[in-house]
Amino acid sequence: MDLLLIDDDEVDRTAIIRALRQSKLAFNVIEANCAFDGLNLALERHFDGILLDYLLPDANGLEVLIKLNSMTQEQTVVLMLSRYEDEKLAQRCIELGAQDFLLKDEVNSRILSRSIRYAKQRASMALALRNSHQKLKELAEHDSLTKLMNRYGFELCLNRAIARAKRSNDFLAVILLDLDDFKAINDTLGHQTGDILLVKVASRLSSVLRDGDVIARLGGDEFVVLVTDNDYKYFPMIVANRLLKAFEEVFGLGDNDVMIGASIGVAFYNEAASNSSELMKCADIAMYRAKKMGRNQIQFYSEALDREVRYRNHIESSLRMAQKQNELKVYYQAQVDSKTHQIIGMEALIRWLHPQDGLISPDQFLPIAEEIGLMEEIGDWILLEACRQAQQWLKQLAPTGHSFTMAVNLSASQIGHIDLYEKIVKMLAETGLSPKALELEITENCLIEEPHEHAKVLDKIAQLGVRFALDDFGTGFSSLEHIKLFPISVLKIDKSFIASYDKDEKDARLLTALLNFAYGFNVISVAEGIETVEQAEFCTERHCDVLQGYLFSRPIEASEFEAKFITPLLPK
C-alpha cells in the first residue's frame, strides 16, 4: 500500500514509519516535510493513503486537505495527525474529507494499521456509491460482512445517546469486546472461515441483547455494545456477563468446531468520561486490561486503572526520548563457577535512570518498548554496548589468561528481524569480540511464532561460535521441544525455583530434576537468583555449573563491576 506522509517533524515521521513497519501489512511510505512538497507529490502520482500533519510550516492541515480533495481525481484516504486533542477540529477535518483524526501520542502499530485499513475501506465504499445517497448512507453506517452497524454508524448513535442521557439523566455504558486469539483461526483455517466465524459471533451476540441495545462491529474482531437504561445503573454488568457467556458454546464452522473467548471492557458514561471519544477510550483501556489479566473475562474502567494508564502513557512518551538523552544504562551482573566462585561471565541488563522518576525497573518499560516498536532499537544498542564492554575487559585480562562470556538478552523483535544474523556478524566485527565470548539469551515466548524459521537463523549464528541460553527454563510450555529444535547450550533455571526449593519438598525435587536434566542433557546449567550460601550449595551439589544472584553481586554499572571483578584479576 503506497502512503504519503506529510509532516515537518523528522522525529514524528520516524516514529510513524517505525509503527507502520511493525504492521503485518506492507506499506511503501514517501515522505514530505512541507505542504508544498506534499501537494506536488500527490499531484504527480496516486497514493492509497495520505497521513497529514495538521500543523505545517507553510500551511495548516485544513488548507492542504481542501487542496488535496480538489486536485485528486480518485478518492484518496486522508488521515489527519495532530499532537493536540480538539474535538471541533477533528469534526471539521472529517467534514472536509479526512477519514480519521489521530493523536500522535497515541499512534502505535495496531491503531495506525487499523485506522488505515478502516479508512481505506470507507473511502472505497464512498467512491463506489457516491451516486446513490441513500444506499451510501446505509453502507457507510453498516458493516458489509456482519450487517451490524460499523464504527461510523456507532459513533453517530453514541453521540445521539449521550445527548439524550444529558437531558434525561439516563444511565449509559459502552461495552467493548475483542475476540481472543482470532488471528490463530485465520492462520490455521483461513480468512474465509474467519469471516464465517465473525458472522456467527455477531449473530450470537445480537441474540443476547435487548431490543434497545445497539451492537456494532468496529473492524477486525472487535465489537462494541451501547447499553442505556433509565432506572437501573448496573444493567451493563448483566449485559456484559451475557455477552461473555455467549462464548461458552462451540461455533460450528463447517467441518470444524471452534471454541473462542473474548476480552470485554466496560466504561460508564459520566463515571469514566463525559464524551464519546473519551468513553470509547476508557472502554478500550478496560478491554486491554482484560487481555492482560488472562483474557476471556470482563474488566470495568476505574480511577485506579486510569492512573495506571496515565503512568503507562508517561512511561511511553518518556521512553521515546530516553535513549537520545542517555538515560538508558547497561548494568552487569556476575556469573561465577559453582565450585570455585570465580567469575566466568556476566549478564548485561538494562536500567533506566529517569530524570524525575529515578531508577525504573525493566519490567515496567521493556513490555511497553516492545509494544510501541522501540524494543529492537533498544535491544541492538544493549547488544553493541555489551560487546564493546566485553572486548575492553577481555583485552585488559589477556595477559592473565582469564576469559569469560558476556550474556545478552535477545527480544522477540530482534529474533523476528530478517537481518539478525547480519547484525550479529557486524557487531562482532565492529567491536572485535570473539563469537565464543558472546552468549545470547532467548525465552520460549520469543520462539512461539515461526519456530522452524527462527531455528535456521539461530543455527547459523551458533555456527559462528556464539552460544545460546534458554532463559527462564522450566516456566514455559514446551522447553524440551525447544532444546531439541534450537541450538541451546545453556539452560538458565528461573529464580522462582531457587526461591522456593527450601519451602516445599516438591519444589526441592523439581529444582533437583531440572538441574539433573541439564546435567544429563550435557548442557551448561545456570541458577539465577542465588541469594544465600545454602541455595548456592544446594545447586552445586546437584551438578549446577554456574551461579548468578545477589549473593555474589547485584547488577552494577560497568565502572563498579570493573573495580569489583576485573581489576582484582590484573597483575599487581
N, C-alpha and C positions, 0 to 999 in steps of 0.2 A: 504494500500500500504506500503510495507516494504522498508525503506530507511536506508542507511548507511551514516552517517555524519562524515567525516574525517577532523578535524580542531583542532589545538593545542590551540586555544584561547577559554577559557571557556566562556568569555563574548559573543563572536560571536556565539558560539554554543547555548548558552541560548537564544539569540535574534532570531536565525533561528528557533529553536524549538518553541518559542513563536509565531512566524509568522505562522508556519505550523499549530499550534493549532487553530489559528483564521480561518483557511480554512474550508469550508464545507466538504472537502474530509477528510477521515480518514487516518492518517499516523502513522505508527509504526516506531520510529526512534531509531537506535542503534548508539552509539557514539564511536569514536576512536580519541585519541589525538595525534597520530603519524602515519606515513606511514606504519611502520612495523605492528602495530596492525590492521590497516585498511585492509592491504593486506591479513592478516591471516583471518580476519572475512569474507572478500569477497571470500576466498578460501573455507571456511567451509560451507557457505550457499549462497543461491541465494537472491539477493536484486533486487527490482523493479527499484531502482534508487540509485545513489551514488552522494552525494554532497561533492565535493572535494576542499579543500583549496589549492591554488597554492603554498603558502609558508608554508612548514612543517619543523620541526627541523631536521629530518633525511633524507629528500629527497625533491626535488621540484615536483610540480604537474605534469609536463610533464613526468617525470620518472615514477611516480605512474600510470599515465594514460596508458602509454605503457605496463606496467606490468599487469594492470587490463585487458586490451584487449587481452593479450597473455594467461592469465591464466583462463579466464572465457569461458565456453563452449557456454552459451547463451549470446545474446547481452544484455548488461546492460546499462541503461541510466546513463550517467555521466554528471553532471552539474558542471562546474568549477567555484569556487568562488575566488574573488580577491578583495583586497582593492584598487588596482591601476588600472586605465584605460589604457589599452595598446592594440591598435587595432591589432598590429602584433602578440602579444601574444595570443589574442583571436582567431585570424585566425589560428594560429599554434595549439591551443587546439582543434579547430573544425576539422582540418586536421588529427589530431591524434586520433579522435574518440569521443571527447566530443560533447554533443548535444547542449550545450549552455554555455555562459560565462557571469556570473552575477557579478555586482559590489556589495560588501557587504553593502555599504552605501545606496544603492537603493533598497535593498531587503525588501519587505513587504509581507503580506499575499497574496495580489492579484497577484503581479508579480511572487512570488515564486510558488504559486499553478498553475498559468497559464503556467509558464515555465516547471514545472514538467509534467503537463498533455500533453503539446505540445511535449516535448521531448520524453515522453513515446510513443506517437502516432507515431512520426517519427522513433523511434527505432524499433517499431513493424513492420512498413512498410518496413524498410531496411532489417530486419531479414527475412520477408516473401518473399521478392522479389529480394534478392541479386543475384540470379542465372540468372536474366534477366535484364541486364544493361539498355537497352533502356526503358523497362517498368518501371523499378525502377526510372529512371530519370523523366519520366512522372508523376509517382505517388508522387515522392518526392517534385516536384515543384507545384503540384496542390492539391487543397482541394477535398477530396473524396465526400463530401456532395454536395457542390455547383458547383463543377467543375471549380471554379475560381482558379487562382494562389494562392498558400499558402504563408506563411511567408518566407520560404526559397527561393522559386521562385521569390518572390517580391524583396527580398534583392539582389539577383543576378541582376535582371532587374534594380533596383535602382542604384546599383554601376556602371553598364554599362551606364545608362543615365547620371549620374554625370560626368563620364569620357568624354562623348560626349559634355556635356554642358561646360566643361572646355575648350575643344578645339574650340568650335564654338560660345561660349557666348550665348547659348540658355537660355531662361527663364525656370525654373523648380520649381515645388512645390509639396509637399506631402499633401494630404487631408485625415485626419484620421477621421473615423466615427464609433460611438458606439451607438447601439440601446438603447433607454431609457426604463427602466423597463421591459427588456426582461425576466428577472427572473420570473416576475409575470405571463407571458404567459406559461412558463414551469411549474410553480407551479399549475396553475389553469386548463390548457388544456392538460398538459402532454408534455414530451420531444419529442415525435414523432411529435406532432403538432408544437412544437417549431422548429424542423428541417424543416418542410414544410415551415414555415414562413421564415426561413433563405434562403431557396432556392428561394422563391418568391422575397424576398428582393434583393438577388443577381441578379436575372433576371431583376428586375425593375431598379436597379442602373445601370446595364450594358447598358440598353436601352437608357439612357440619356447621355451617354458618346460618344465622338468622336472615330473614328477608332484607332487613335494613342494613346489614353489614356489607361492606364493599371489599372485594378482593381484586388484586391486580398482580400481574407478572411484571417485575421491573426490568427483567432481562436475564439471560442465562438461567441459572437455577435459583433465582431469588424472587420471592413472592412477598406481598405486603397486604395486610388487612386493616381496614379502618373500622373501628368499633365506637359507636355512640350510644349513650343511654341517658335518659333524663332523670333517673332516680336511683340507680344502683352503680356506685363507683367501682365496685370490684368485679363487674361483669367481664372486663377484658381478661382477667386472670382465668375465668372459666372458659372463655373462648380459646385462649392460648393453650390450655390443657386439652381441649377438644382437638385442636389442630395437631398437637404432638401425638395424641392418642391415635390419630388417623394413620400414623405410620407403623402401627403395631402389626398390621396385616401385610402379607406379601403383595407385591404388584406383579400381576401376570403379564409378561411381555412375550407373547408367542410361545416358544419352546422354553423360555427361561422364566423362573420365578425369582424376583429380586426383593431383598429387604434393604430398605434405606431409611436413614434417620434424618432429623432436621434440627438445626440450632435456631432458637427463637429469642428475639429481643423485644421487650415491651417498653414503651415510653408513654407517659400520661401527659396530656395537654395541661398546661399551667404548672404542673409539678416539675416536669423535665424541661419544658420550653413553651413559649407562647406564640411561636410562628411555625409555619410548615417546614421550612428548611431545617431549623434547629430541632424540631420534633423528629424529623427523619434521621438526622444525625445522631440524636440520642438513642433512637431505636437501633441504629446501626452499631453504635458502641456497645449496647447491651447484647446484641446478637453476637458480636465477635467475642465478647466475654464468655458467652455460652460455648462457643467453639473452643476457646482457650481452656475452659474448665472441664473439657472432656466430650463435648458435643452431645447431640440428642437430648437437649434439656432447654429449660426456659430461664432467662435472666431478665431482671427488671432494672431499668435505669435508676440510679440513685445519686445522691450528692457525693457519697464516697467514691462511687465509680467515676463520677465527673472529676473529682480531684485526682484520681489515678490517671485518667486520660489526659488531663491538663499537664500533669507531671510528665507523662509519656511524650506529649507534644513538645514540652520544654526540652526534654532529652533529645528528641528527634531534631529540632531546629538547632540546638547547640552542637549536636554531633556533626552536622554538615560542615561546621567551621572548625571543629576541634583539631583535626589533623593539620590544617593550614596554620593554625595558631600554636602548633607544637604542644598541645595539651595531652596528646596520647603518648604514653611511655611504655617501653618494653622492660619488664622486670624478669628476673631469673630465679628459679628455684633449683637447688642442688638435688642431684640423684647420686646415691652412694652405693658402693658394693656392700651387699648384705653381710658379708663375713668380716671385711676389713674396715668398713665405714669410710673408706677413701672415696673421694669424688671421682666418678667416672662419666658424669654427664650433667646436663641441666636442661630444664624446660623453659622456653620463652613464653611469657604470659603478659598479656596487655593490661595496662591500667590507664584510667582516665583521671587526670588531675584537673577537675573543673574549677575555673577561677572563683565561682561563687559557692558551688555545692561541695567542693573538696573532692576527696577520692571517691569515685563512683565504681561500684562493682561491675565486672564484665557481664555478670548475669543480668544486669539492668539495661545495658546498652547494646550488647552484641546481637541479641534477637532483633532489636529494632534496626540495627545496621543491616542485618540480613533482609529484613522486610523492605527497606527503602533503597536497597541496591548499593549500599556502601561497603558491604562485607568483603567483597572481592578485593576492592582497592585497599581496605584496611589490612586484610589478611596478607596481601602481597607485600605491603610495607613492613609488617611484622617479620615476614619471612626474610626479606632482604636485610633488615636491621640485625636479625638474629644471626644470619650467615656472616655478615660483616664482623659482628662482635666475636663470633666463634673463631673466625680466622685470625683475628687480632690476638685472642688469648692463646690459640694454638701456636702462633709464631713466638709468643713470649715463652711458652713451655717447651719449644722444640729442643733446646739444649738439655733439658731434663729427661726427655723420653716419655713424658706424660702425654696422654691423649684422652679425648672424651668425645661424646656425641652431643650435638645440640638438637633437642626435640622441639618441634614447632607444630602447632595445630593447623590442619587444613580445614577450611569451612566448606559447606555444601556448595557455595557459589564458586569457590576455587576448583573443587573437584569436578564440577559440571562445566568448567570452561574448556573450550575446544583446544586452546593452546597451552594447557597445563604443562605438558612435557617440555615444550619450548621455553616456557617461563622458568622452569627449574634449571634447565641447561644454562640459560642466560644468566640467572642469578649466581650459579656456581662459578661460571666463567668470570663474571664481573667482580666477585669477591675473592676468588682464588680458593674457596673452600673445597676440600676433598669431598666427593659424594659420600664416602664412608663415614664422614663426621656428621652427616645430617640424618635425622630421624623425623619422619613426617607422621603425625598422629591423626588418625581418622576415627570418626564414630560411626556406628552402624546406621544411624538415621541418615547420614550423608550418602549411604550406598543403596538405599531402597529403590530409587528410580534408576533404571537402565544399569543394573549391576554388572552385566557382562561387558558393556561398553566401557564402564569405569575400570573394570578389571584389566582390560587390554592396555589402557593408558598407564595404570599403576604398575603393571608388569614391566612396561617399557622403562619407566622411571627407576624401578628396582634394579634393572639390568645395568644402570649406571653405577650402582653401588649404594644408592640411598636405601635405607631400610624403613619399613612401615610398622607402626604400632597401632593396635586396635584399642582405642581409649574406652573407658567405662565398661570394660569386659564384664559380662555377667548380668548386665542390666537390659540388654536388648532382646529381641525375639528370635534371632537366628544366628547366634555367634558362631556356632560350629560350621554352618554353611559358609559364612564369610571367611573363616580361617581357611577353608578349603579352596574357595574361589579366588581370594585376594592374596597378594604376596606378603602375608603378615609374618613378621619376625619377632614382634614383641607384643605381649598381652599386658595391658595396664589394668590391674584389679581395682575396681571402683572403691573409693574410700568408704562408701556406706557399708561394705562388707567388713572392712577393718574396724570401723567404729563399733560394730555390734557383735563381733565374734565372742566377746567375753560376757555378754549379757544373756545369751541363749545357746544351748548346746547345739541346736540345729544350725544356727548361724556359724558356729565354730566348725561344724562338719562341712558346711557349704564352702567356707573360705578354704578349708583344707582341700576339698575336692577341686576347687578352681586352681589352686597352686599345683596340685598333683597333676591336673590336666595339662597345664603349661609345661611342667617338667616332663611328662610322658610324651607330649607332642613335640618336644625338643625346641621350644621357643623360649625367649627370654621373658621372665615374669617381673613386673614392676608393681610393688604395693604402694598405692597412693594413700595419703592421709595418715602417715605414721606419726603419732604424737607422743607415744610412751615407749620406754625401753621394753616393756612387756609385749607390746604389739610388734616391735622390731624382732624380738627373739622368737615369738610365735611364728612369724612369717619365715624367718631364716631357717628355723628347724624343719620347715616344710618345703624346702628347696626353692624358696624365693630368691631371685638373683639380685634385684635392685630395690632399694628403699627410697621413698620420697615423702617428705612431710615436715611438719613444724619441729619435730624432734631434732632435725638436722639444720633446717633453715626455712624461714618464711620466704615468699617471693620478695626479692630486694632489687634495688637499682643496680645497674652494671658496675658503677664505681664501688659500691659497698660489697657486691659479690666478688669483685676482683680482689679487694682488700682481704676478704674473709677466706676465699678458697684458692685464688690463683697465686697471689703474692707469696703465701707460705710455701709453695712448691718450688719457687725460684731459688737459684743458688744464692747463698748469703754473700 
